[in-house]
Amino acid sequence: METIVFLVPALLVVVLGYSVGYAVWEAAGLPGDPEVAGWTAGVVLLAVLTWLLVSWRRRVRRRGRRG
């Protein structure tokens, strides 16, 4: 059950990135497969959000130890 708590938000982030990447590719009229751009955008968005959350959590923990 704990796994679902982490996987569902991650899947939603990837799908959001996929939708945005796909739409931008189609709107720009670029040649090639827009699905590749969509999945790439989704994975990059997940990686960026994960990095931001981890760095934020580390910063909060450091502040808690000081005071």
Secondary structure, 3 states (H helix, E strand, C coil): CHHHHHHHHHHHHHHHHHHHHHHHHHHHCCCCCHHHHHHHHHHHHHHHHHHHHHHHHHHHHHHHHHC
